[in-house]
Amino acid sequence: MQPAIEATAPQPELEYVSTMFVSPVMQIEKGWIDYNGHLNMAYYNVLFDRAGDDAFEKIGLGAEYARTRALTSYSAEVHVCYVRELHFGHSVTATFQLLDHDEKRMRFYQELRHVDGWLA
């Protein structure tokens, strides 16, 4: 049986993300580098996931929402285009923009950018 939903649980503010959210600066970690000296493709998704977590907190769908509502989100489909290589020590930010949503789904767009501005 699921826990009862608290009446005072915060309501998500999905319209907040219709403008582009930009994550805090994140560092490419040494353990994420493949044998070619580049960021391993799996870690692009780690960076996107961390930025998504930050955005979800901002709109009220973070850890507190999951705890009080006994609800959470998950990814059903992800598409990544690798534009430019990242290396150990690079600093990046990730964007998060809500494109569409209904009562069950969210569709959003993310970009990973080096702090110098170029798209990764």
Legacy VTK file of the C-alpha trace (Angstrom):
# vtk DataFile Version 3.0
C-alpha trace
ASCII
DATASET POLYDATA
POINTS 120 float
0.000 0.000 0.000
1.334 3.441 -0.925
1.701 6.084 1.786
-0.972 8.765 1.881
-0.169 11.945 -0.032
0.308 14.920 2.238
-2.159 17.707 1.487
0.573 20.289 1.980
3.022 18.694 -0.455
4.512 21.285 -2.799
3.017 21.494 -6.266
5.442 21.349 -9.217
6.038 24.589 -11.089
6.478 23.245 -14.614
6.155 26.604 -16.327
9.395 27.695 -14.611
11.377 25.422 -16.932
9.845 26.776 -20.139
12.771 29.178 -19.905
16.160 27.509 -20.127
17.593 26.266 -16.824
21.413 26.236 -16.695
23.141 23.923 -14.238
25.964 24.887 -11.933
29.422 24.318 -13.447
30.415 20.632 -13.419
33.902 19.151 -13.817
34.849 16.239 -16.065
36.276 13.632 -13.697
39.400 11.551 -14.388
37.561 8.234 -13.950
35.163 9.178 -16.744
37.876 9.272 -19.429
38.132 6.380 -21.899
41.293 4.824 -23.362
41.226 7.406 -26.181
41.559 10.261 -23.697
37.982 11.495 -24.214
34.942 11.626 -21.971
33.313 8.194 -22.227
29.916 8.449 -23.890
28.061 7.138 -20.823
29.155 10.123 -18.740
27.457 12.636 -21.018
24.262 11.123 -19.643
25.560 11.398 -16.067
26.065 15.130 -16.614
22.612 15.497 -18.186
21.107 13.543 -15.293
22.757 15.765 -12.688
21.489 18.885 -14.450
18.033 17.342 -14.666
18.100 16.653 -10.929
18.951 20.310 -10.301
16.139 21.476 -12.589
13.653 19.081 -10.977
14.536 20.501 -7.548
13.889 24.025 -8.855
10.423 23.129 -10.156
9.399 21.123 -7.116
9.852 17.600 -8.511
13.003 16.709 -6.566
13.716 14.447 -3.609
11.162 16.107 -1.320
8.404 15.629 -3.903
9.344 11.970 -4.311
9.358 11.468 -0.537
6.085 13.252 0.262
4.137 12.046 -2.774
5.673 8.582 -3.124
6.061 9.464 -6.822
9.104 9.945 -8.999
10.180 10.241 -12.619
12.196 8.007 -14.891
13.556 8.220 -18.415
11.760 6.205 -21.056
13.784 7.439 -24.030
16.992 9.444 -24.483
18.764 10.636 -27.641
22.282 12.095 -27.522
24.262 13.781 -30.302
27.990 13.977 -29.600
29.186 17.216 -31.210
32.630 17.869 -29.734
34.940 15.866 -27.482
35.378 16.637 -23.809
38.489 15.814 -21.792
39.555 15.461 -18.172
39.542 18.797 -16.396
37.073 20.493 -18.724
34.337 22.499 -17.029
30.819 22.301 -18.436
27.251 23.361 -17.817
24.116 21.608 -18.972
20.849 23.220 -19.942
17.369 21.876 -19.330
14.302 23.194 -21.130
10.804 21.792 -20.827
9.247 21.488 -24.289
5.939 19.839 -23.480
4.147 17.983 -20.709
0.892 16.366 -19.758
-0.327 14.693 -16.576
2.014 11.740 -17.119
4.920 12.787 -19.348
7.521 15.505 -19.795
9.497 16.134 -22.944
12.585 18.247 -22.519
15.711 19.334 -24.359
19.220 19.515 -22.930
22.586 20.778 -24.150
26.031 20.251 -22.685
28.352 23.217 -23.133
31.972 23.849 -22.268
32.297 26.937 -20.042
33.860 28.709 -23.047
30.466 28.379 -24.752
30.957 25.649 -27.335
28.495 22.781 -27.688
29.745 19.367 -26.650
LINES 1 121
120 0 1 2 3 4 5 6 7 8 9 10 11 12 13 14 15 16 17 18 19 20 21 22 23 24 25 26 27 28 29 30 31 32 33 34 35 36 37 38 39 40 41 42 43 44 45 46 47 48 49 50 51 52 53 54 55 56 57 58 59 60 61 62 63 64 65 66 67 68 69 70 71 72 73 74 75 76 77 78 79 80 81 82 83 84 85 86 87 88 89 90 91 92 93 94 95 96 97 98 99 100 101 102 103 104 105 106 107 108 109 110 111 112 113 114 115 116 117 118 119
